[in-house]
Structure formats: C-alpha cells, structure tokens
Amino acid sequence: MTTQPLTPDAIWHALSTVPDPEIPVVSITDMGMVRDVAVDGGSVSVTFTPTFSGCPALHVIKASIEQAVRDLGVADVSVQSTLTPPWTTDWINEGARERLREYGIAPPAPAGHGLIQLDVEPTRCPRCASMNVRMTASFGPTLCKRMYVCDSCREPFEGFKSV
C-alpha cells in the first residue's frame, strides 16, 4: 500500500533525493542517470544509466533507487541498468554543474557527441575561476575524472572528463 498517489512524478521526486554515491552534493537525477520510470498498478520499474560502464558504485545506486521507491510504500520494485544510450556529461543539469563547482570539482565541458574526449578541454578552476590550470593526472580518484592544479591559486582539484 502506498501512502500517496503512486504516479511517475512521485517516483521522480523520490529519486531526486538519492545522492550520487561518489558526489553527495548532486542526486542521481541531477546527473541524468535515471532514464525511465514506469508505474503499473502497484509496481514500479526504474531504468538508469550509470555514469561509467565500469562504475564501482553500480550496486549502491541500484539499492538506493530500490529503497527510495520502497520508502513510498511500494513493495514491487524493479530496477534495471542500461548502457544504451551511453550516459553523457551533457545530461548533467545546470544546477548540478554549479553544485559540482562549489564542491570543488570542475564540471565538464559539453561533450556534444557522446565519446570520451582524448584531448584535455579548457578547464576553469572551481575555486578561483582562473583558466590558468594544468592537468597533473589523466585519472583521478575515479576513472571519469582528471586531476588538475591551478597555477593562480595553487589549489589542486578534480575535473570531470567530458563523455
């Protein structure tokens, strides 16, 4: 039994409270991971696309989605992940880009075509807004990020790769 009308909007609202397990200042909906929500009577199906095909947090995301829907009183929850179409950094909403910047992670430049950018795109320091930055490592704490240092404020920071 649900405690509120079981609508796709109610499910989307619940999912908007599920934080990205690696970046808690943004939700899985902010990051554009949730692709589809379907309600059929008392059952709910959610499809999501991870930000990276080898994402180590895949099981955490799935369990968090299931819990958020169950917290609405839904007993029959199905969660599927899909890699088609592949996630792109273009799916990150503008509010999330600003929260990433405030958190100290340079948001990605628009990818436009869905492929990992091999050339490093111009990156702005999330702390002082300088473009006087240099990449120090192609891979950061997760494979979807690079490490940078700002030569203006001398602060290190992570930056998303555009995909």
N, CA and C atoms as a LAMMPS dump frame, in Angstrom:
ITEM: TIMESTEP
0
ITEM: NUMBER OF ATOMS
489
ITEM: BOX BOUNDS ff ff ff
-5.0000000000000000e+02 5.0000000000000000e+02
-5.0000000000000000e+02 5.0000000000000000e+02
-5.0000000000000000e+02 5.0000000000000000e+02
ITEM: ATOMS id mol type element x y z
1 1 1 N 0.829 -1.184 0
2 1 2 C 0 0 0
3 1 3 C 0.877 1.253 0
4 2 1 N 0.559 2.185 -0.849
5 2 2 C 1.296 3.444 -0.876
6 2 3 C 0.603 4.463 0.006
7 3 1 N 1.393 5.41 0.52
8 3 2 C 0.845 6.45 1.382
9 3 3 C 0.476 7.696 0.592
10 4 1 N 0.836 7.763 -0.658
11 4 2 C 0.491 8.891 -1.519
12 4 3 C 0.17 8.33 -2.894
13 5 1 N -0.473 9.113 -3.752
14 5 2 C -0.773 8.583 -5.081
15 5 3 C 0.515 8.132 -5.778
16 6 1 N 0.479 6.94 -6.31
17 6 2 C 1.645 6.375 -6.977
18 6 3 C 1.651 6.84 -8.432
19 7 1 N 2.392 7.884 -8.688
20 7 2 C 2.497 8.447 -10.025
21 7 3 C 3.964 8.494 -10.415
22 8 1 N 4.249 8.561 -11.703
23 8 2 C 5.646 8.738 -12.107
24 8 3 C 6.282 9.982 -11.475
25 9 1 N 5.507 11.076 -11.359
26 9 2 C 6.055 12.293 -10.733
27 9 3 C 6.468 12.052 -9.293
28 10 1 N 5.69 11.272 -8.546
29 10 2 C 6.041 10.961 -7.157
30 10 3 C 7.327 10.144 -7.101
31 11 1 N 7.48 9.22 -8.039
32 11 2 C 8.699 8.403 -8.094
33 11 3 C 9.899 9.28 -8.456
34 12 1 N 9.755 10.121 -9.471
35 12 2 C 10.846 11.03 -9.858
36 12 3 C 11.245 11.916 -8.677
37 13 1 N 10.255 12.404 -7.94
38 13 2 C 10.556 13.247 -6.782
39 13 3 C 11.369 12.459 -5.747
40 14 1 N 10.969 11.226 -5.472
41 14 2 C 11.705 10.385 -4.52
42 14 3 C 13.134 10.143 -5.007
43 15 1 N 13.3 9.897 -6.302
44 15 2 C 14.632 9.636 -6.848
45 15 3 C 15.515 10.886 -6.833
46 16 1 N 14.891 12.06 -6.848
47 16 2 C 15.683 13.303 -6.81
48 16 3 C 16.367 13.498 -5.457
49 17 1 N 15.997 12.688 -4.468
50 17 2 C 16.637 12.779 -3.147
51 17 3 C 17.766 11.764 -2.985
52 18 1 N 17.983 10.92 -3.983
53 18 2 C 19.029 9.896 -3.91
54 18 3 C 20.349 10.522 -4.356
55 19 1 N 21.311 10.646 -3.428
56 19 2 C 22.57 11.275 -3.812
57 19 3 C 23.437 10.365 -4.674
58 20 1 N 24.255 10.971 -5.516
59 20 2 C 25.288 10.233 -6.224
60 20 3 C 26.202 9.67 -5.135
61 21 1 N 26.5 8.365 -5.14
62 21 2 C 27.285 7.792 -4.051
63 21 3 C 28.717 8.318 -3.955
64 22 1 N 29.234 8.876 -5.029
65 22 2 C 30.603 9.396 -5.003
66 22 3 C 30.652 10.91 -4.836
67 23 1 N 29.55 11.596 -5.147
68 23 2 C 29.5 13.058 -5.06
69 23 3 C 28.179 13.426 -4.401
70 24 1 N 28.138 13.498 -3.087
71 24 2 C 26.867 13.645 -2.372
72 24 3 C 26.143 14.978 -2.561
73 25 1 N 26.755 15.956 -3.222
74 25 2 C 26.083 17.244 -3.421
75 25 3 C 25.167 17.242 -4.64
76 26 1 N 25.147 16.141 -5.377
77 26 2 C 24.261 16.019 -6.539
78 26 3 C 23.496 14.702 -6.425
79 27 1 N 22.314 14.678 -7.006
80 27 2 C 21.497 13.456 -6.982
81 27 3 C 21.677 12.693 -8.289
82 28 1 N 21.133 11.47 -8.27
83 28 2 C 21.213 10.669 -9.489
84 28 3 C 20.372 11.27 -10.606
85 29 1 N 19.314 12.016 -10.244
86 29 2 C 18.531 12.692 -11.287
87 29 3 C 19.251 13.949 -11.769
88 30 1 N 19.951 14.663 -10.869
89 30 2 C 20.764 15.82 -11.287
90 30 3 C 21.799 15.405 -12.326
91 31 1 N 22.355 14.211 -12.131
92 31 2 C 23.4 13.713 -13.021
93 31 3 C 22.832 13.111 -14.303
94 32 1 N 21.502 13.006 -14.388
95 32 2 C 20.874 12.479 -15.599
96 32 3 C 20.954 10.968 -15.709
97 33 1 N 21.143 10.285 -14.596
98 33 2 C 21.275 8.824 -14.637
99 33 3 C 19.941 8.111 -14.797
100 34 1 N 18.864 8.664 -14.249
101 34 2 C 17.563 7.994 -14.339
102 34 3 C 17 8.241 -15.74
103 35 1 N 16.724 7.153 -16.437
104 35 2 C 16.266 7.254 -17.826
105 35 3 C 14.758 7.094 -17.952
106 36 1 N 14.175 6.225 -17.092
107 36 2 C 12.749 5.966 -17.261
108 36 3 C 12.154 5.506 -15.937
109 37 1 N 10.917 5.916 -15.706
110 37 2 C 10.135 5.491 -14.553
111 37 3 C 8.782 5.057 -15.094
112 38 1 N 8.377 3.842 -14.714
113 38 2 C 7.07 3.341 -15.147
114 38 3 C 6.314 2.823 -13.933
115 39 1 N 5.033 3.19 -13.854
116 39 2 C 4.154 2.729 -12.794
117 39 3 C 3.052 1.905 -13.448
118 40 1 N 2.891 0.676 -12.951
119 40 2 C 1.847 -0.209 -13.473
120 40 3 C 1.099 -0.777 -12.282
121 41 1 N -0.022 -0.153 -11.958
122 41 2 C -0.765 -0.555 -10.761
123 41 3 C 0.068 -0.259 -9.525
124 42 1 N 0.399 -1.3 -8.768
125 42 2 C 1.206 -1.135 -7.568
126 42 3 C 2.667 -1.458 -7.759
127 43 1 N 3.095 -1.665 -9.01
128 43 2 C 4.509 -1.977 -9.246
129 43 3 C 5.19 -0.818 -9.984
130 44 1 N 6.482 -0.681 -9.699
131 44 2 C 7.272 0.4 -10.282
132 44 3 C 8.519 -0.19 -10.92
133 45 1 N 8.842 0.315 -12.094
134 45 2 C 10.062 -0.063 -12.8
135 45 3 C 10.879 1.205 -13.051
136 46 1 N 12.165 1.145 -12.718
137 46 2 C 13.063 2.275 -12.932
138 46 3 C 14.248 1.785 -13.758
139 47 1 N 14.581 2.54 -14.785
140 47 2 C 15.752 2.247 -15.608
141 47 3 C 16.738 3.385 -15.438
142 48 1 N 18.008 3.033 -15.208
143 48 2 C 19.029 4.058 -15.057
144 48 3 C 20.267 3.689 -15.853
145 49 1 N 21.035 4.704 -16.186
146 49 2 C 22.297 4.539 -16.892
147 49 3 C 23.412 5.042 -15.988
148 50 1 N 24.37 4.175 -15.641
149 50 2 C 25.479 4.65 -14.811
150 50 3 C 26.349 5.637 -15.588
151 51 1 N 27.047 6.472 -14.847
152 51 2 C 27.892 7.48 -15.497
153 51 3 C 29.118 6.853 -16.156
154 52 1 N 29.436 5.647 -15.769
155 52 2 C 30.612 4.963 -16.308
156 52 3 C 30.289 3.482 -16.349
157 53 1 N 30.571 2.812 -17.453
158 53 2 C 30.17 1.407 -17.591
159 53 3 C 30.817 0.509 -16.544
160 54 1 N 31.983 0.861 -16.057
161 54 2 C 32.653 0.073 -15.028
162 54 3 C 32.5 0.682 -13.65
163 55 1 N 31.435 1.443 -13.444
164 55 2 C 31.231 2.164 -12.186
165 55 3 C 31.211 1.202 -11.004
166 56 1 N 32.094 1.405 -10.023
167 56 2 C 32.103 0.52 -8.858
168 56 3 C 30.899 0.725 -7.937
169 57 1 N 30.163 1.811 -8.116
170 57 2 C 29.01 2.106 -7.256
171 57 3 C 27.693 1.617 -7.852
172 58 1 N 27.74 0.828 -8.899
173 58 2 C 26.536 0.368 -9.591
174 58 3 C 25.544 -0.291 -8.631
175 59 1 N 26.007 -1.17 -7.754
176 59 2 C 25.108 -1.866 -6.828
177 59 3 C 24.557 -0.916 -5.774
178 60 1 N 25.353 0.075 -5.372
179 60 2 C 24.888 1.065 -4.397
180 60 3 C 23.771 1.908 -5.017
181 61 1 N 23.954 2.315 -6.261
182 61 2 C 22.936 3.111 -6.952
183 61 3 C 21.639 2.315 -7.069
184 62 1 N 21.748 1.069 -7.508
185 62 2 C 20.551 0.223 -7.672
186 62 3 C 19.827 0.057 -6.331
187 63 1 N 20.573 -0.252 -5.267
188 63 2 C 19.954 -0.439 -3.947
189 63 3 C 19.329 0.862 -3.444
190 64 1 N 19.962 1.988 -3.714
191 64 2 C 19.419 3.283 -3.281
192 64 3 C 18.131 3.625 -4.019
193 65 1 N 18.075 3.307 -5.308
194 65 2 C 16.848 3.515 -6.086
195 65 3 C 15.73 2.647 -5.508
196 66 1 N 16.032 1.369 -5.299
197 66 2 C 15.022 0.46 -4.741
198 66 3 C 14.505 0.987 -3.404
199 67 1 N 15.401 1.427 -2.529
200 67 2 C 14.996 1.895 -1.205
201 67 3 C 14.138 3.151 -1.294
202 68 1 N 14.526 4.083 -2.164
203 68 2 C 13.748 5.323 -2.307
204 68 3 C 12.321 5.028 -2.749
205 69 1 N 12.154 4.062 -3.641
206 69 2 C 10.81 3.713 -4.115
207 69 3 C 10.06 2.93 -3.031
208 70 1 N 10.744 2.023 -2.354
209 70 2 C 10.108 1.265 -1.267
210 70 3 C 9.652 2.194 -0.136
211 71 1 N 10.416 3.272 0.099
212 71 2 C 10.038 4.23 1.139
213 71 3 C 8.711 4.921 0.84
214 72 1 N 8.266 4.843 -0.409
215 72 2 C 6.952 5.385 -0.78
216 72 3 C 5.841 4.369 -0.503
217 73 1 N 6.229 3.185 -0.03
218 73 2 C 5.248 2.147 0.257
219 73 3 C 5.066 1.154 -0.872
220 74 1 N 5.96 1.148 -1.833
221 74 2 C 5.87 0.245 -2.977
222 74 3 C 6.618 -1.047 -2.653
223 75 1 N 5.95 -2.171 -2.763
224 75 2 C 6.581 -3.462 -2.484
225 75 3 C 7.224 -4.062 -3.733
226 76 1 N 6.605 -3.842 -4.889
227 76 2 C 7.066 -4.446 -6.139
228 76 3 C 7.887 -3.414 -6.934
229 77 1 N 9.211 -3.488 -6.773
230 77 2 C 10.116 -2.534 -7.425
231 77 3 C 11.099 -3.305 -8.296
232 78 1 N 11.249 -2.858 -9.523
233 78 2 C 12.2 -3.442 -10.457
234 78 3 C 13.154 -2.328 -10.907
235 79 1 N 14.452 -2.572 -10.786
236 79 2 C 15.444 -1.586 -11.197
237 79 3 C 16.39 -2.243 -12.194
238 80 1 N 16.501 -1.635 -13.363
239 80 2 C 17.399 -2.138 -14.398
240 80 3 C 18.408 -1.058 -14.752
241 81 1 N 19.614 -1.497 -15.058
242 81 2 C 20.598 -0.549 -15.595
243 81 3 C 20.738 -0.824 -17.082
244 82 1 N 21.037 0.222 -17.814
245 82 2 C 21.24 0.096 -19.253
246 82 3 C 22.431 0.946 -19.657
247 83 1 N 23.128 0.5 -20.655
248 83 2 C 24.261 1.264 -21.184
249 83 3 C 23.92 1.896 -22.526
250 84 1 N 22.644 1.713 -22.965
251 84 2 C 22.218 2.244 -24.249
252 84 3 C 21.014 3.144 -24.065
253 85 1 N 21.059 4.396 -24.42
254 85 2 C 22.239 5.083 -24.916
255 85 3 C 23.237 5.297 -23.778
256 86 1 N 24.516 5.393 -24.11
257 86 2 C 25.506 5.611 -23.058
258 86 3 C 25.326 6.982 -22.411
259 87 1 N 25.583 7.043 -21.112
260 87 2 C 25.495 8.303 -20.372
261 87 3 C 26.484 9.298 -20.949
262 88 1 N 26.087 10.556 -20.931
263 88 2 C 26.959 11.626 -21.386
264 88 3 C 26.93 12.752 -20.367
265 89 1 N 28.033 13.448 -20.237
266 89 2 C 28.092 14.573 -19.299
267 89 3 C 27.132 15.684 -19.701
268 90 1 N 26.628 15.659 -20.908
269 90 2 C 25.629 16.635 -21.338
270 90 3 C 24.313 16.462 -20.575
271 91 1 N 24.104 15.307 -19.934
272 91 2 C 22.873 15.043 -19.189
273 91 3 C 22.895 15.654 -17.791
274 92 1 N 24.03 16.179 -17.34
275 92 2 C 24.108 16.816 -16.023
276 92 3 C 23.363 18.14 -16.101
277 93 1 N 22.431 18.376 -15.164
278 93 2 C 21.674 19.625 -15.245
279 93 3 C 22.5 20.815 -14.731
280 94 1 N 22.066 22.011 -15.089
281 94 2 C 22.837 23.226 -14.762
282 94 3 C 23.007 23.435 -13.262
283 95 1 N 21.972 23.171 -12.485
284 95 2 C 22.089 23.308 -11.035
285 95 3 C 23.163 22.397 -10.472
286 96 1 N 23.238 21.185 -11
287 96 2 C 24.255 20.231 -10.551
288 96 3 C 25.649 20.698 -10.956
289 97 1 N 25.776 21.291 -12.123
290 97 2 C 27.094 21.8 -12.549
291 97 3 C 27.595 22.859 -11.564
292 98 1 N 26.693 23.708 -11.114
293 98 2 C 27.082 24.738 -10.156
294 98 3 C 27.439 24.118 -8.805
295 99 1 N 26.674 23.126 -8.355
296 99 2 C 26.988 22.465 -7.082
297 99 3 C 28.309 21.714 -7.164
298 100 1 N 28.611 21.113 -8.32
299 100 2 C 29.917 20.469 -8.507
300 100 3 C 31.038 21.487 -8.349
301 101 1 N 30.853 22.639 -9.006
302 101 2 C 31.853 23.713 -8.938
303 101 3 C 32.049 24.153 -7.48
304 102 1 N 30.952 24.359 -6.755
305 102 2 C 31.036 24.773 -5.351
306 102 3 C 31.691 23.702 -4.484
307 103 1 N 31.525 22.441 -4.846
308 103 2 C 32.097 21.314 -4.112
309 103 3 C 33.594 21.172 -4.386
310 104 1 N 34.073 21.833 -5.452
311 104 2 C 35.491 21.789 -5.796
312 104 3 C 35.832 20.879 -6.949
313 105 1 N 34.818 20.482 -7.725
314 105 2 C 35.038 19.649 -8.91
315 105 3 C 34.67 20.468 -10.133
316 106 1 N 35.612 20.595 -11.058
317 106 2 C 35.325 21.329 -12.286
318 106 3 C 34.311 20.542 -13.105
319 107 1 N 33.156 21.146 -13.417
320 107 2 C 32.173 20.432 -14.233
321 107 3 C 32.706 20.264 -15.653
322 108 1 N 32.201 19.269 -16.354
323 108 2 C 32.701 19.013 -17.703
324 108 3 C 32.198 20.036 -18.712
325 109 1 N 32.987 20.202 -19.75
326 109 2 C 32.54 20.988 -20.896
327 109 3 C 31.528 20.138 -21.66
328 110 1 N 30.676 20.744 -22.466
329 110 2 C 29.733 19.939 -23.251
330 110 3 C 30.48 18.952 -24.143
331 111 1 N 30.012 17.705 -24.159
332 111 2 C 30.655 16.679 -24.979
333 111 3 C 30.119 16.741 -26.403
334 112 1 N 28.806 16.86 -26.515
335 112 2 C 28.194 17.03 -27.828
336 112 3 C 28.038 15.768 -28.637
337 113 1 N 28.976 14.826 -28.563
338 113 2 C 28.871 13.666 -29.429
339 113 3 C 28.974 12.338 -28.712
340 114 1 N 29.069 12.308 -27.397
341 114 2 C 28.98 11.067 -26.649
342 114 3 C 30.223 10.21 -26.598
343 115 1 N 31.365 10.725 -27.017
344 115 2 C 32.608 9.968 -26.923
345 115 3 C 33.531 10.631 -25.917
346 116 1 N 34.365 9.83 -25.248
347 116 2 C 35.328 10.393 -24.305
348 116 3 C 36.285 11.295 -25.071
349 117 1 N 36.493 12.483 -24.526
350 117 2 C 37.413 13.425 -25.136
351 117 3 C 38.84 13.037 -24.779
352 118 1 N 39.674 12.751 -25.777
353 118 2 C 41.059 12.393 -25.516
354 118 3 C 41.906 13.638 -25.285
355 119 1 N 41.555 14.722 -25.951
356 119 2 C 42.246 15.982 -25.724
357 119 3 C 41.631 16.655 -24.515
358 120 1 N 42.494 17.229 -23.697
359 120 2 C 42.011 17.892 -22.491
360 120 3 C 41.334 19.194 -22.893
361 121 1 N 40.063 19.338 -22.485
362 121 2 C 39.321 20.555 -22.799
363 121 3 C 39.747 21.662 -21.847
364 122 1 N 39.587 22.915 -22.236
365 122 2 C 39.908 24.014 -21.324
366 122 3 C 39.106 23.845 -20.031
367 123 1 N 39.767 23.977 -18.911
368 123 2 C 39.138 23.763 -17.609
369 123 3 C 39.346 24.987 -16.739
370 124 1 N 38.28 25.389 -16.068
371 124 2 C 38.312 26.542 -15.173
372 124 3 C 38.437 26.048 -13.73
373 125 1 N 39.285 26.677 -12.948
374 125 2 C 39.431 26.324 -11.542
375 125 3 C 38.103 26.57 -10.824
376 126 1 N 37.584 25.558 -10.111
377 126 2 C 36.31 25.748 -9.418
378 126 3 C 36.428 26.654 -8.181
379 127 1 N 37.656 26.944 -7.759
380 127 2 C 37.837 27.763 -6.561
381 127 3 C 38 29.245 -6.878
382 128 1 N 38.853 29.552 -7.885
383 128 2 C 39.111 30.973 -8.17
384 128 3 C 38.67 31.388 -9.571
385 129 1 N 38.167 30.456 -10.374
386 129 2 C 37.659 30.684 -11.727
387 129 3 C 38.75 30.966 -12.755
388 130 1 N 40.007 30.786 -12.403
389 130 2 C 41.102 31.006 -13.347
390 130 3 C 41.136 29.913 -14.408
391 131 1 N 41.563 30.273 -15.601
392 131 2 C 41.786 29.293 -16.662
393 131 3 C 43.263 28.871 -16.677
394 132 1 N 44.049 29.404 -15.765
395 132 2 C 45.473 29.112 -15.669
396 132 3 C 45.67 27.823 -14.875
397 133 1 N 45.227 26.695 -15.462
398 133 2 C 45.294 25.401 -14.797
399 133 3 C 46.072 24.421 -15.65
400 134 1 N 46.588 23.396 -14.997
401 134 2 C 47.279 22.333 -15.739
402 134 3 C 46.855 20.989 -15.183
403 135 1 N 46.765 20.03 -16.093
404 135 2 C 46.401 18.689 -15.694
405 135 3 C 47.625 18.024 -15.072
406 136 1 N 47.42 17.358 -13.933
407 136 2 C 48.527 16.652 -13.281
408 136 3 C 48.393 15.142 -13.385
409 137 1 N 47.199 14.649 -13.692
410 137 2 C 46.991 13.207 -13.86
411 137 3 C 45.771 12.967 -14.742
412 138 1 N 45.901 12.052 -15.69
413 138 2 C 44.79 11.73 -16.59
414 138 3 C 43.647 11.03 -15.876
415 139 1 N 43.946 10.373 -14.757
416 139 2 C 42.92 9.684 -13.996
417 139 3 C 42.966 10.161 -12.56
418 140 1 N 41.796 10.495 -12.042
419 140 2 C 41.685 10.949 -10.662
420 140 3 C 41.241 9.807 -9.774
421 141 1 N 40.543 10.125 -8.687
422 141 2 C 40.093 9.086 -7.764
423 141 3 C 39.076 8.135 -8.405
424 142 1 N 38.423 8.577 -9.462
425 142 2 C 37.571 7.706 -10.26
426 142 3 C 37.972 7.894 -11.714
427 143 1 N 37.676 6.907 -12.552
428 143 2 C 38.127 6.944 -13.94
429 143 3 C 37.483 8.052 -14.768
430 144 1 N 36.386 8.62 -14.269
431 144 2 C 35.691 9.66 -15.032
432 144 3 C 36.23 11.061 -14.729
433 145 1 N 37.277 11.155 -13.926
434 145 2 C 37.822 12.465 -13.565
435 145 3 C 39.313 12.537 -13.841
436 146 1 N 39.796 13.755 -13.998
437 146 2 C 41.221 14.059 -14.117
438 146 3 C 41.617 14.912 -12.926
439 147 1 N 42.907 14.963 -12.646
440 147 2 C 43.417 15.813 -11.574
441 147 3 C 44.106 17.032 -12.19
442 148 1 N 43.871 18.191 -11.572
443 148 2 C 44.434 19.452 -12.042
444 148 3 C 45.039 20.206 -10.863
445 149 1 N 45.837 21.208 -11.183
446 149 2 C 46.262 22.191 -10.197
447 149 3 C 46.114 23.558 -10.853
448 150 1 N 45.668 24.509 -10.075
449 150 2 C 45.504 25.871 -10.559
450 150 3 C 46.801 26.621 -10.287
451 151 1 N 47.383 27.201 -11.316
452 151 2 C 48.622 27.957 -11.135
453 151 3 C 48.367 29.355 -10.604
454 152 1 N 47.109 29.764 -10.528
455 152 2 C 46.793 31.074 -9.949
456 152 3 C 46.627 30.981 -8.435
457 153 1 N 45.761 30.072 -7.973
458 153 2 C 45.537 29.956 -6.52
459 153 3 C 46.319 28.793 -5.915
460 154 1 N 46.955 27.991 -6.769
461 154 2 C 47.804 26.868 -6.359
462 154 3 C 47.053 25.712 -5.701
463 155 1 N 45.733 25.676 -5.89
464 155 2 C 44.914 24.615 -5.305
465 155 3 C 44.763 23.446 -6.284
466 156 1 N 44.889 22.209 -5.813
467 156 2 C 44.582 21.048 -6.665
468 156 3 C 43.062 20.849 -6.695
469 157 1 N 42.575 20.249 -7.77
470 157 2 C 41.157 19.939 -7.867
471 157 3 C 40.923 18.844 -8.883
472 158 1 N 39.741 18.238 -8.782
473 158 2 C 39.315 17.224 -9.744
474 158 3 C 38.486 17.89 -10.823
475 159 1 N 38.511 17.319 -12.014
476 159 2 C 37.648 17.8 -13.093
477 159 3 C 37.06 16.609 -13.826
478 160 1 N 35.764 16.693 -14.153
479 160 2 C 35.123 15.624 -14.919
480 160 3 C 35.665 15.606 -16.333
481 161 1 N 35.818 14.401 -16.859
482 161 2 C 36.101 14.23 -18.289
483 161 3 C 34.772 14.389 -19.012
484 162 1 N 34.794 14.993 -20.16
485 162 2 C 33.58 15.092 -20.973
486 162 3 C 33.403 13.778 -21.709
487 163 1 N 32.211 13.201 -21.58
488 163 2 C 31.905 11.963 -22.318
489 163 3 C 30.553 12.112 -22.967
